[in-house]
């Protein structure tokens, strides 16, 4: 049974291989650290605005500014 505040997970051999690679590439000492890193990285990427989206937002705002300045 895991300690309080922790959960046990079962992963496939292929996932274990990927986690081992994350551990080596990012200097993590355990699967737990590698899992946390992978989860955090995924969540950050999902929340980030892409350059394309940023360009679209700026373009839309510039269009609105131009419309409000027309006589």
Protein Blocks (a to p, Z undefined) as FASTA:
>chain_A
ZZehiacddddfklmmmmmmmmmmnopabfklmmmmmmmmmmmmmmpccfklmmmmmmmm
mmmmmmmmpZZ
